[in-house]
Structures are given as C-alpha cells and as structure tokens.
Amino acid sequence: MALALLAIGLSVSNKIHLADLRITRLSDALGREDRLDQAQRWLRQDIGRLTRDAERGVKVSDANWRDLRDRVADFKRHSLQTAQSPDRRSASGSTPIQEVQQAAAAFAKASDQLIKTGRFRPSGIKGAMPRFLGALTALETSRSQARRELTSAIWEPAERNRRESRRDIVSVLLGGLVIVAIIFGMTIWLCRRLVSPIAIMAARLREFKAGESDGQVPGLERADELGDLARGLYEYRSAVDSRRTAERRAEFLANHDMLTGLANRLLFENRLAHELARSARTGDVVAVFAVDLDAFKAINDRLGHPGGDRVLKRTAQLLSSCVRGDDLVARIGGDEFAIIQVARLQPAATEALISRIFKMASAPSDEGVAIKMSVGVALSETGQTGDELHELADLALYRAKADGRNTARIYDKHLKDEESQRVRLARDLENAISANELRLVFQPIADTVSLELVAYEALLRWRHPSLGEIPPDVFVPIAESSGLIETIGSWMIDQALRAASTWDPKVSLAINLSPIQFRSLSLATEICDLSLHWGVAFDRLELEVTESATLLGFQRDNVLATLEMLRDYGAKVVMDDFGTGHSSLSNLKEFTFDKIKIDRSFIATMDSHASSSSIVKATIGLGKSLGLIIVAEGVETDEQLLILRHWGCDQVQGFLIGKPEECFAVADTGIYSTADK
C-alpha cells in the first residue's frame, strides 16, 4: 500500500508538473501578449500625439514620421510572430490566430494610412481617424478572444489537477487504516500547499472570466510551480485590466471631445435623434442650443493656442455647470458648442437656462479673459429631424451674432421670414453696383460757431427695384457678412473722390471705412491711388472708423499700421460713434486720432438725461485736453447747437445743418445758416 501510495503520489506529481509546465508556457505567452499590449498603447498614444500636432498646424519632422512608421512595421511583425508561436497555437485554434493576424495587419495598414495623411494632408486626419479607431477596436476584440482562449487553456489543467488530486487522495485513504496517520498528514500538507492554492486560483480564474478582478492571488511569493502559476495569473489579471481600461478609453474617445471631455458631434447627433424619438411618445419638447464664442480667433491669436484651449475648457465647465443632470453639452468643433435640453414646459426651461448661462459668463474671473458667446435656440416640432432642428438653432445663432453678439435668440416664424429676406437682399446686393442701384449722398459738417461748411460725409444708399429704399443698417451688415463690402467699399471710395474733385478745395471729404475693409493690406495704397487719380489732395480726406475696427483682435496690428500709413499720407483719421464701443479710452491710447465724433444717441438725449449731457461735456473736455477736433452727430435743434457751442464743441453735423443730398458741386461761399434749413 505504501508503494501504491508512492506510485499514486508520483503519478499526481508528474501530472501536476506537466500541467505546471504547460501553464508556465501559457503564462509566458500571456507575458508576450502583455508586452504587445504595452507596445500597442505606446504606438497608439504616439500616433495620436503626432496627428494632433499635425492637425493643429505644429511642424512634425520627417524623422518622427519615419520612426513612427518603423514602429508600426515592428509591431506588425512581432504580432505575427507571437500569433505563430507553438504555445499560442496549442492554446488557440487556427481561426482565432488568423483573425489576430488579419486584425494586426489591418491595424498596421490603418496606422500607416493615418501617418501618411497626417504627414502630407493634415486636414484629412479627422476623416481618416474613424478607420484607425475601427481597426484598433477590431484588433483589441480579436486579441481579447485569444486571451479568453488562453484563460481557458490555463484554467482547464488547473481544474483537472484539482479533481485528480482529490480522487487520488480518496483512493489512498481506502487503502487501509495502517497508513491513515500518514495519509492524514499528507492530506493536510496537500491541502495547505497545493489543493487550497489551486482552488483559490481556479476561483480567481472564474472571477476573471466573470469580469471581477478584485480578489488577491495567493502564492505570489512561492518559488515553486504554484508560485509561477500565481504570478502568471497575476500578470494575466493586470493585462486584462489594462485591456479593459484601453477599451473604455477607446470607447470614450470615439464619443467625446479630447480637449474638454464633452460629448462630440457623433454622440450629440445620436442623443438628439434618440430624444426626438422619445419626445414623440412622451410629449416633451426638445430644445437645441447652438453656442458660439465671440471673437475666439482674436483670443487664440492674442493668447496662443494654449490660451485658446484654456478658454474652451472654461466654456465647457461653464455650460456644464448651468445645465441639469439629464441635459447634454457637446463640443461640435472649434469654438462651437451645443446643448440638448428636454422639458415639458417650453420655452420657460429654455429661457431659464439662457439666463443661467449669461449670468455665469458675466461673473468675474481670475483668468483675465471674459467669455462672450452668442446663443441660438430652436424648439422641436412634430416630425422634425435632428439635422433640421440643429439648422434652425444655427439660424437663430446667426441672428444673435447679427444683433450685436453676446446675446441669445430663440427661433420663431418671424426669424425665418427675416432670414429669407436677408438671403434675398444678399443675392440682389451682388448686382446692385452693375444695376446702378447704389448711390452716394453727402451730409454737410459745419463749424459750430460760424456754421461755415468744413466737410461733407459720404453716405451709401441702396434703392432696391422692388423693395424701395433699403436702410444702410440693414444692407451694410449683409454686405459685410457676405464679403461684398470690399467691392462696395472700393466703389464708394472711388465715387466719393470723383464727387469731391468738383468741390471747393477747402471742403474736406469724410468717408466711412468698414472694419472688414481692413482685412486688405492694400487699403491705404488703394485710397492713395484713387486720390491721385481724381486729383483730390490727401489732406482733404477724413477717414472714419468705428471702434470695432480697432478691436479686430487678430488684425489689430494690421489695422493700426494701415491707419498710421493713411496719416503719413496726410489724411485725417476720425473715430466714429465714440462712446458706444467697449474700450474707447484704450483706443485713444493705442492710436492718435485727429477727430472724435460723438454718437448721435448722446446728442439726442443730452437735454433729457443728465448722464448723456455729462458724457457729451466730458468728451468735449477730453478732446480739448488731447488736442483733438470734436464733432457732434445728430444735431437737430437750435437748443442743441447753442449748448454744444457753449461747451466748446468744434464741429456739428445733423439735419439742423443739412440733410444728406445727392452729389453736387460745392460753391466757394460754404456758409450755412440754421434759418436756411
């Protein structure tokens, strides 16, 4: 019986040894899989980093691209070698190995394509990224299947060892009472040193298979085969955890914006379609908010891309803090954000959210950059698609920007009619010059004391063939947004100089310049050439710019350089509508103007509002201290003229002095009397 017990023990040990050897080889295979996973993660991170740099315009050296391509080739080669290893083939069938090989080849091919796109055509990175992520997901799926097969290959011998060990122990116990004490001792020894650890490891394997990996693996410190098995299981668990983390990260990146962590366009569109379908059953109303940062390019150019990224993150945090838990905030692209809000009481819920957003945006911040945004909102109706609803929100956003930015508009039928009218006017404005529909009128500017004519301001008018007179405050913004303002502006300068060439040389010509015209670096040269062509002295020109022209941000230096060039030529530079902008005094510090024109809104209310009166008086005093000529716009009564004359205003303009009239030659007399008007 002792010999039988010995034989049985040797048989058990031999079986365990063979199983341990197989488990050790499979553990080594798991180690190789782990190293491949680590290489894959590094490769994916480096590909993401270089393509992001290329997409942002950061120069990436050819050496970096070549090194990345070599690493992709090495990864592909090692993946194929690992898949063909005997241990791997013994644990997996031919079909999983073929799938791993195909997935590795597809991932390498997608990586090469993305690297090529990032190297030679960065603008196509966004289009190539879905294919890259799909290949990455396929590779991780195939390798996950291979890992599950390796798990089964490790679990089966361990379970078999456990069963056979118990069976052999029972057989020994039945051998007789003579060696009961020996068998009992051996049983205790086997349970403590062999059976119990194997059972625990088998339980851990079942936990891994079920997705639970919190339990500790016993025997890590042992130097025997069970220690090797325990360490192999521990490495396997670490590899599984890493893989699951990578899968969750890949899924997150596929549906979220990497910079802000918000939902991306794909998740936004899917959620919007889902909410619209659900609202058809529940009767709720879906509101889509289109949010766009104002002057974000100016912020980017002033603070750089890191500063712009900080503003985008702040905006994301601001919007997220204003919405409810079941609302969705997404970054659509660039400085464009969107919000999905579902509520039964609309538009009350929409108005409340708009109020919270602008309240938070106006709160003081330590960053030093105020967040200004325009918001457009559209409320869902029966049968609308997500694209249609988002398009209506964009339409409301466009109107918010046209109304002065940093405001919100909710789409309605009236807004739709206005947009249709705007589109029609933009189309008709393209042919307005060739159809002789545009014309210039001239409004006089006179000396406050003597009422002697000193200048005429050229004003643009449009007589539409079917709609009649279109106000400048309607068609000029359309011309600016459609890009027609440069052509119209050049035509206006030419016609105004042509008219001024017939005037008394002592009468100046005032011309308004749109901020958009300053995008042309040849603006000063163009004005100079036209002035020489029509024989109008440059010192007769008064070029009026609004404060928004000097606040173009990313073109501020170009604007100031153009104004300096115009002054060097001899023209006078006038700040128009002083006091209505955001940084009037700052502009006076940045550039030396020749004249300041006080906005008509202050003149009209200075006899009824003490604040307007104080502003006008203070502006005149400021101009005097800086040696600037002060012009008051919108003077319409004798009382206003007397007050301005008393305060020392230099020049006046308004219906009291003269209404805008068609082009005519100006005589030498040039003396205006209020009684003649």
C-alpha positions in Angstrom: 0.0 0.0 0.0 2.9 2.3 0.7 4.3 1.5 -2.7 0.9 2.1 -4.2 0.6 5.4 -2.3 4.1 6.3 -3.6 3.2 5.4 -7.1 0.0 7.4 -6.9 1.8 10.3 -5.5 4.4 10.2 -8.2 1.7 10.0 -10.8 -0.1 13.0 -9.3 3.2 15.0 -9.1 4.0 14.1 -12.7 0.6 15.3 -13.9 0.9 18.4 -11.8 4.4 19.0 -13.1 3.3 18.6 -16.7 0.3 20.9 -16.1 2.5 23.4 -14.5 4.9 23.4 -17.4 2.0 24.0 -19.8 0.7 26.7 -17.5 4.2 28.3 -17.3 4.4 28.3 -21.1 1.0 29.8 -21.4 2.0 32.4 -18.7 5.0 33.3 -20.9 2.6 33.6 -23.8 0.5 35.9 -21.6 3.6 37.9 -20.8 4.3 38.3 -24.5 0.7 39.4 -25.0 1.2 42.0 -22.3 4.3 43.4 -23.9 2.5 43.6 -27.2 -0.4 45.4 -25.5 2.1 47.9 -24.0 3.7 48.4 -27.4 0.3 48.9 -28.9 -0.6 51.5 -26.3 2.6 53.5 -26.8 2.2 53.3 -30.5 -1.4 54.5 -30.3 -0.5 57.3 -28.0 2.4 58.5 -30.3 0.2 58.3 -33.4 -2.5 60.3 -31.6 0.1 62.9 -30.4 1.7 63.4 -33.8 -1.6 63.6 -35.7 -3.0 66.0 -33.2 0.1 68.2 -33.6 -0.1 68.0 -37.4 -3.9 68.8 -37.3 -3.2 71.9 -35.1 -0.5 73.0 -37.6 2.5 72.1 -35.4 5.5 71.1 -37.5 6.3 67.4 -37.2 9.7 66.3 -38.5 10.1 63.6 -41.2 12.3 61.7 -38.8 9.5 61.4 -36.4 7.1 60.2 -39.1 9.6 57.6 -40.3 10.3 56.4 -36.8 6.6 56.0 -36.2 6.2 54.0 -39.4 9.1 51.7 -38.5 7.5 51.1 -35.1 4.2 50.2 -36.8 6.1 47.7 -39.0 7.9 46.2 -36.0 4.6 45.9 -34.1 3.0 44.1 -37.1 6.0 41.7 -37.3 6.0 40.9 -33.6 2.2 40.4 -33.6 2.5 37.9 -36.4 5.4 36.1 -34.7 3.6 35.9 -31.4 0.5 34.5 -33.2 2.6 31.8 -34.8 4.3 30.7 -31.6 3.7 27.0 -30.6 2.3 27.9 -27.2 -0.2 30.3 -28.8 -1.2 27.6 -31.4 -1.6 25.0 -28.7 -4.0 27.3 -26.8 -5.9 28.7 -29.7 -7.4 27.3 -32.9 -6.3 28.3 -36.4 -9.3 30.6 -36.9 -8.6 32.9 -33.9 -4.9 33.1 -34.9 -5.9 34.0 -38.4 -8.3 36.7 -37.0 -5.5 38.1 -34.9 -3.1 38.2 -37.9 -5.7 39.9 -40.0 -6.6 42.4 -37.3 -2.9 43.2 -36.7 -2.3 43.7 -40.5 -5.5 45.9 -40.7 -4.3 48.0 -37.7 -0.9 48.4 -39.2 -2.4 49.4 -42.5 -4.8 51.9 -40.9 -1.9 53.3 -38.9 0.3 53.8 -42.0 -2.6 55.5 -43.7 -3.2 57.8 -40.8 0.5 58.6 -40.6 0.6 59.3 -44.3 -2.5 61.6 -44.0 -1.0 63.4 -41.0 2.3 63.8 -42.8 1.1 65.1 -46.2 -2.5 66.2 -45.7 -3.3 67.1 -42.1 -6.7 68.4 -43.0 -7.7 64.7 -43.7 -6.8 63.4 -40.3 -10.4 63.8 -39.0 -11.7 61.7 -41.9 -9.0 59.0 -41.5 -9.5 58.7 -37.7 -12.7 56.6 -37.8 -10.9 53.9 -39.9 -8.0 53.9 -37.5 -10.2 53.6 -34.4 -12.2 50.8 -36.2 -9.0 48.9 -36.9 -7.9 49.5 -33.3 -11.2 48.1 -31.9 -11.1 45.1 -34.2 -7.5 44.3 -33.1 -8.4 44.6 -29.4 -11.5 42.4 -30.0 -9.6 39.6 -31.7 -6.8 39.7 -29.1 -9.5 39.7 -26.3 -10.9 36.5 -27.9 -7.3 35.0 -27.9 -6.9 35.9 -24.3 -10.1 34.2 -23.3 -8.8 31.0 -25.0 -5.5 31.3 -23.1 -7.6 31.7 -19.9 -9.4 28.5 -20.7 -6.2 26.8 -21.6 -4.8 27.7 -18.1 -8.0 27.0 -16.2 -8.6 23.5 -17.6 -5.3 21.9 -16.4 -5.6 23.6 -13.1 -9.1 22.3 -12.6 -8.2 18.9 -13.8 -5.3 18.7 -11.4 -7.6 19.6 -8.6 -10.1 16.9 -9.5 -7.4 14.2 -10.0 -5.6 15.1 -6.8 -8.8 14.7 -4.7 -9.6 11.4 -6.4 -6.1 10.0 -5.8 -6.2 11.1 -2.2 -9.5 9.3 -1.7 -8.1 6.2 -3.3 -5.1 6.3 -0.9 -7.4 6.6 2.1 -9.3 3.5 1.1 -6.0 1.6 1.1 -6.1 0.8 4.8 -6.0 2.0 8.3 -2.4 1.3 8.6 -1.3 4.4 6.9 -4.2 6.5 8.0 -2.0 8.8 10.0 0.4 9.2 7.1 -2.4 9.8 4.6 -3.9 12.3 7.0 -0.7 14.2 7.3 -0.2 14.1 3.6 -3.7 15.3 3.1 -3.2 18.3 5.4 0.1 19.0 3.6 -1.5 18.8 0.1 -4.5 20.9 1.2 -2.4 23.7 2.6 0.4 23.7 0.0 -1.3 22.5 -3.2 -5.0 21.9 -3.3 -6.1 25.1 -1.5 -3.9 27.4 -3.6 -5.1 25.7 -6.8 -8.7 26.0 -5.7 -8.3 29.7 -4.9 -6.6 30.2 -8.3 -9.4 28.4 -10.0 -11.8 30.7 -8.2 -9.8 33.7 -9.3 -10.0 32.5 -12.9 -13.7 32.2 -12.7 -13.8 35.7 -11.3 -11.7 37.0 -14.2 -14.0 35.3 -16.6 -17.0 37.0 -15.0 -15.3 40.4 -15.1 -14.4 40.6 -11.4 -10.7 41.1 -10.6 -10.6 42.5 -7.0 -9.5 39.3 -5.2 -5.9 38.7 -4.3 -3.9 35.9 -6.0 -2.3 33.7 -3.3 1.2 32.2 -3.6 3.0 35.1 -5.4 6.0 34.7 -3.1 6.4 31.0 -3.6 9.4 29.7 -5.6 7.7 26.5 -6.9 5.4 25.9 -9.8 2.4 27.2 -8.0 4.2 30.4 -7.5 4.9 30.5 -11.2 1.2 29.9 -11.8 0.2 32.5 -9.3 2.5 35.1 -10.9 1.2 34.1 -14.3 -2.4 34.6 -13.2 -1.4 38.0 -11.6 0.2 39.1 -14.8 -2.8 37.9 -16.7 -5.2 39.9 -14.5 -3.0 43.0 -14.9 -3.1 42.5 -18.7 -6.9 42.1 -18.6 -7.3 45.2 -16.5 -5.1 47.2 -18.9 -7.1 45.9 -21.9 -10.4 46.8 -20.4 -9.1 50.2 -19.5 -7.9 50.7 -23.1 -11.3 49.6 -24.4 -13.1 52.0 -22.1 -10.7 54.8 -23.2 -11.2 54.0 -26.9 -15.0 54.0 -26.5 -14.8 57.3 -24.6 -12.6 58.9 -27.3 -15.0 57.7 -30.0 -17.8 59.7 -28.4 -16.2 62.6 -26.6 -14.0 65.6 -27.3 -10.5 65.0 -26.1 -9.8 68.6 -25.0 -13.0 69.4 -23.0 -14.3 65.9 -22.2 -17.7 66.9 -23.6 -19.7 64.8 -26.0 -18.6 65.1 -29.6 -20.7 65.6 -32.7 -21.3 61.9 -33.1 -22.7 61.4 -29.6 -24.6 64.7 -29.9 -26.4 63.6 -33.1 -27.2 60.1 -31.7 -28.6 61.6 -28.5 -30.6 64.2 -30.4 -32.2 61.5 -32.6 -33.0 59.4 -29.5 -34.5 62.4 -27.6 -36.6 63.4 -30.7 -38.0 59.8 -31.0 -38.7 59.7 -27.3 -40.4 63.1 -27.2 -42.8 61.9 -29.9 -44.1 59.4 -27.3 -43.9 61.5 -24.1 -45.0 64.9 -25.5 -41.8 66.6 -24.2 -40.2 69.4 -26.2 -36.5 69.1 -27.2 -34.5 72.3 -27.3 -31.2 72.6 -29.2 -28.8 75.3 -28.2 -26.2 76.4 -30.7 -23.5 78.2 -28.8 -20.6 80.1 -30.5 -17.8 82.0 -28.7 -17.5 85.6 -29.9 -14.1 86.8 -31.2 -12.5 83.4 -30.4 -9.9 83.8 -33.2 -8.8 87.1 -31.6 -8.4 85.3 -28.3 -6.4 82.5 -30.0 -4.1 84.9 -31.7 -3.6 87.0 -28.6 -3.0 84.2 -26.1 -1.9 81.4 -28.4 -3.4 78.0 -28.8 -2.8 77.1 -25.2 -4.7 80.2 -24.1 -7.5 79.4 -26.5 -7.6 75.8 -25.2 -8.0 77.2 -21.6 -10.9 79.4 -22.8 -12.6 76.4 -24.4 -12.2 74.3 -21.2 -13.6 77.2 -19.1 -16.6 77.5 -21.5 -17.2 73.7 -21.3 -17.1 73.9 -17.5 -19.4 77.0 -17.6 -22.0 75.3 -19.8 -21.8 72.0 -17.9 -22.4 73.8 -14.6 -25.5 75.5 -15.9 -27.4 72.5 -17.3 -29.3 69.8 -15.5 -28.0 66.3 -15.0 -30.0 64.8 -17.9 -29.1 67.6 -20.4 -26.2 67.0 -22.8 -23.5 69.5 -23.5 -21.3 68.8 -26.6 -18.5 70.5 -28.4 -19.3 70.4 -32.1 -16.0 71.7 -33.3 -13.6 74.7 -32.9 -15.4 77.2 -30.7 -18.9 75.8 -31.4 -20.9 74.1 -28.6 -24.3 72.6 -28.5 -26.8 71.7 -25.7 -29.7 69.3 -25.8 -32.5 70.1 -23.2 -35.7 68.1 -22.9 -38.5 69.6 -20.9 -42.3 69.7 -21.0 -42.6 73.4 -20.1 -41.0 75.2 -23.0 -39.9 77.9 -23.7 -39.8 78.6 -19.9 -37.0 76.0 -19.4 -35.0 77.4 -22.3 -35.2 81.0 -21.0 -34.1 79.9 -17.6 -31.1 78.1 -19.0 -30.2 81.1 -21.1 -30.4 83.3 -18.0 -28.1 81.0 -16.1 -25.5 80.8 -18.9 -25.2 84.6 -19.3 -25.2 85.1 -15.6 -22.3 82.7 -15.2 -20.5 84.1 -18.2 -20.7 87.7 -16.8 -19.3 86.7 -13.4 -15.8 88.0 -12.6 -13.0 85.5 -13.4 -9.3 85.3 -12.4 -8.4 84.2 -15.9 -8.4 87.8 -17.3 -10.3 86.8 -20.4 -14.1 87.4 -20.4 -16.2 84.7 -22.1 -18.6 86.2 -24.6 -20.9 84.0 -26.5 -23.8 84.1 -28.9 -26.6 81.6 -28.4 -29.3 80.4 -30.8 -32.1 78.1 -29.7 -34.7 76.0 -31.6 -37.6 74.1 -30.1 -38.7 70.8 -31.7 -41.9 70.3 -33.5 -43.6 67.1 -34.7 -41.8 65.3 -37.5 -38.6 67.3 -37.3 -35.2 65.6 -37.8 -32.2 66.3 -35.7 -30.4 68.0 -38.6 -33.4 70.2 -39.3 -33.6 71.3 -35.6 -29.9 72.0 -35.4 -30.0 74.0 -38.6 -32.8 76.2 -37.1 -30.7 76.7 -34.0 -27.8 77.8 -36.2 -30.1 80.2 -37.9 -31.1 81.7 -34.5 -27.4 81.9 -33.6 -26.6 83.8 -36.8 -29.3 86.3 -35.9 -27.9 86.7 -32.4 -24.5 87.5 -33.9 -26.1 89.9 -36.3 -27.8 91.6 -33.4 -24.5 92.5 -31.8 -23.2 89.2 -30.3 -23.1 88.2 -26.7 -26.8 87.6 -26.7 -29.4 84.9 -27.4 -32.2 84.4 -29.9 -34.9 81.8 -30.0 -36.1 80.7 -33.4 -39.6 81.6 -34.5 -41.6 82.2 -37.7 -40.6 85.9 -37.7 -36.9 85.0 -37.6 -37.4 82.6 -40.5 -39.1 85.4 -42.6 -36.2 87.7 -41.7 -33.7 85.2 -42.8 -35.4 84.7 -46.1 -35.4 88.4 -46.6 -31.7 88.6 -45.7 -30.9 85.9 -48.2 -32.8 87.7 -50.9 -31.1 91.0 -50.2 -27.7 89.3 -50.2 -28.4 87.8 -53.6 -29.7 91.1 -55.0 -26.8 93.1 -53.5 -24.4 91.2 -55.7 -25.7 93.0 -58.8 -26.5 96.3 -57.1 -23.5 98.1 -58.5 -23.8 96.9 -62.0 -27.5 97.7 -61.9 -26.8 101.3 -60.8 -28.9 100.7 -57.7 -26.3 102.1 -55.3 -25.7 105.8 -54.9 -24.0 108.3 -52.6 -25.5 111.1 -50.7 -23.5 113.8 -48.9 -24.3 115.3 -45.5 -22.6 118.6 -44.5 -20.4 119.1 -41.5 -20.1 122.7 -40.3 -18.1 124.8 -37.8 -20.1 125.1 -34.6 -19.5 128.9 -34.2 -19.6 130.3 -37.7 -21.6 127.5 -39.3 -19.1 127.5 -42.2 -19.1 124.4 -44.2 -15.9 122.3 -43.5 -16.7 118.9 -44.9 -19.2 116.5 -46.4 -19.6 113.0 -45.2 -20.3 110.4 -48.0 -23.2 108.1 -47.1 -24.2 105.0 -49.1 -27.8 104.4 -50.2 -29.5 101.5 -52.0 -32.7 101.8 -53.9 -34.0 98.3 -54.5 -36.0 97.9 -57.7 -39.0 96.2 -55.9 -38.5 96.9 -52.2 -37.6 100.6 -52.5 -35.1 102.2 -50.2 -33.2 99.7 -48.1 -31.7 101.3 -44.9 -27.9 101.2 -44.6 -28.1 99.5 -41.2 -29.9 96.6 -43.0 -27.8 96.1 -46.1 -24.3 97.1 -44.8 -24.2 94.2 -42.3 -25.3 91.9 -45.1 -22.5 93.2 -47.3 -20.0 92.6 -44.5 -21.1 89.1 -43.8 -21.3 88.1 -47.5 -17.9 89.5 -48.3 -19.3 92.1 -50.7 -18.2 95.1 -48.6 -14.7 95.2 -50.0 -16.1 95.6 -53.6 -18.8 98.1 -52.5 -16.3 99.9 -50.3 -13.9 100.4 -53.2 -16.7 101.6 -55.4 -17.9 104.1 -52.7 -14.3 105.5 -52.2 -13.9 106.0 -56.0 -17.3 107.7 -56.4 -16.8 109.9 -53.3 -13.4 111.1 -54.6 -14.9 111.7 -58.0 -17.5 113.9 -56.5 -15.0 115.7 -54.2 -12.9 116.5 -57.2 -15.6 119.1 -58.3 -15.8 120.8 -54.9 -14.1 123.8 -53.3 -10.6 122.5 -52.3 -11.1 123.9 -48.8 -14.0 121.4 -48.3 -13.0 118.0 -46.9 -14.5 114.6 -47.7 -15.4 112.2 -44.9 -15.6 108.5 -45.8 -16.7 105.6 -43.6 -14.5 102.5 -43.6 -15.9 99.2 -42.6 -13.9 97.0 -40.3 -13.9 94.3 -42.9 -12.1 96.5 -45.4 -9.0 96.4 -43.1 -8.5 92.8 -44.0 -7.0 94.1 -47.2 -3.4 95.1 -46.6 -3.5 97.3 -49.7 -6.3 99.5 -48.4 -4.1 102.6 -47.7 -2.4 102.2 -51.1 -5.8 101.9 -52.9 -7.1 105.1 -51.3 -3.9 106.9 -52.2 -4.0 105.8 -55.8 -7.7 106.8 -56.2 -7.0 110.2 -54.6 -4.2 110.8 -57.0 -6.4 109.6 -59.9 -9.1 112.1 -59.1 -6.8 114.9 -58.1 -8.1 115.2 -54.5 -5.5 116.3 -52.0 -4.9 113.7 -49.4 -5.2 116.3 -46.6 -8.8 116.8 -47.6 -9.7 113.2 -46.6 -11.2 112.3 -43.3 -11.4 108.5 -42.9 -13.9 107.5 -40.3 -13.5 104.2 -38.4 -15.7 102.7 -35.7 -14.2 101.4 -32.5 -14.9 97.8 -33.7 -12.3 98.4 -36.5 -9.6 98.8 -33.9 -10.9 95.9 -31.9 -10.4 93.3 -34.6 -8.0 91.4 -32.3 -6.1 89.1 -34.7 -5.8 92.1 -37.1 -5.2 94.8 -34.6 -1.6 95.4 -35.6 -2.5 95.5 -39.3 -5.4 98.0 -38.6 -3.1 100.3 -36.6 -0.4 100.1 -39.3 -2.9 100.9 -42.0 -4.2 103.9 -40.0 -0.6 105.1 -39.5 0.1 104.9 -43.2 -3.0 106.9 -44.0 -2.0 109.6 -41.6 1.5 109.6 -43.1 -0.1 110.3 -46.5 -1.8 113.3 -44.9 -5.3 112.0 -44.3 -7.2 112.6 -41.1 -8.3 109.6 -39.1 -11.6 110.0 -37.2 -13.1 107.8 -34.5 -16.7 107.5 -35.3 -19.5 106.8 -32.8 -17.3 107.5 -29.8 -18.5 106.1 -26.6 -20.6 103.2 -27.9 -17.7 100.6 -28.0 -16.0 98.5 -25.4 -12.7 100.4 -25.0 -12.9 103.9 -26.2 -10.2 105.3 -24.0 -8.0 102.3 -24.7 -8.2 103.1 -28.4 -7.3 106.7 -27.8 -4.2 105.5 -26.0 -3.2 103.0 -28.8 -3.6 105.4 -31.7 -3.5 109.2 -32.1 -6.8 110.2 -33.8 -7.4 113.6 -35.4 -11.1 113.8 -34.7 -13.7 112.3 -32.4 -17.3 112.1 -33.5 -19.8 111.9 -30.5 -22.5 109.3 -31.3 -25.9 110.8 -32.1 -27.6 108.8 -29.3 -25.9 111.0 -26.7 -26.7 114.2 -28.5 -30.4 113.3 -28.9 -30.8 112.7 -25.1 -28.5 115.2 -23.6 -31.3 117.6 -22.8 -33.4 114.9 -21.1 -30.8 112.7 -19.5 -28.2 114.1 -17.2 -25.9 111.2 -17.9 -25.9 111.9 -21.6 -25.2 115.5 -21.0 -22.3 114.7 -18.7 -20.8 112.3 -21.2 -21.0 114.8 -24.1 -19.5 117.6 -21.9 -16.7 115.2 -20.7 -15.9 114.0 -24.2 -15.5 117.6 -25.4 -13.2 118.3 -22.5 -11.3 115.1 -23.2 -10.9 116.1 -26.8 -9.7 119.6 -25.9 -7.1 118.2 -23.5 -5.8 115.8 -26.2 -5.8 118.4 -28.9 -8.5 116.6 -30.9 -11.3 118.1 -33.0 -14.7 117.2 -31.6 -17.7 116.6 -33.9 -21.3 116.2 -32.6 -23.5 114.0 -34.7 -27.3 114.2 -34.9 -27.7 117.9 -34.1 -31.4 118.7 -35.0 -32.4 121.6 -32.8 -31.2 125.2 -32.1 -31.1 124.4 -28.4 -28.6 121.5 -29.0 -26.5 123.8 -31.2 -26.4 126.5 -28.5 -25.4 124.0 -25.8 -22.7 122.5 -27.9 -21.4 125.9 -28.9 -21.3 126.9 -25.2 -19.4 123.8 -24.3 -16.8 124.4 -27.0 -17.7 121.7 -29.5 -15.7 122.3 -32.7 -18.0 121.0 -35.4 -21.6 119.8 -35.8 -23.5 117.5 -38.1 -27.2 116.8 -38.4 -30.5 117.7 -40.0 -30.2 121.2 -38.5 -27.1 121.8 -40.6 -28.2 119.8 -43.7 -29.8 116.6 -44.8 -27.9 114.1 -47.0 -28.3 115.0 -50.6 -27.2 113.7 -54.0 -23.8 114.6 -55.4 -23.4 118.3 -56.5 -20.6 120.8 -56.9 -19.9 123.0 -53.8 -19.5 126.7 -54.2 -16.9 128.9 -52.5 -19.4 130.5 -50.1 -19.9 127.5 -47.9 -21.7 129.5 -45.1 -24.7 127.7 -43.6 -27.4 129.3 -41.6 -29.9 127.5 -39.5 -32.6 129.7 -40.9 -31.9 128.3 -44.4 -32.5 124.7 -43.4 
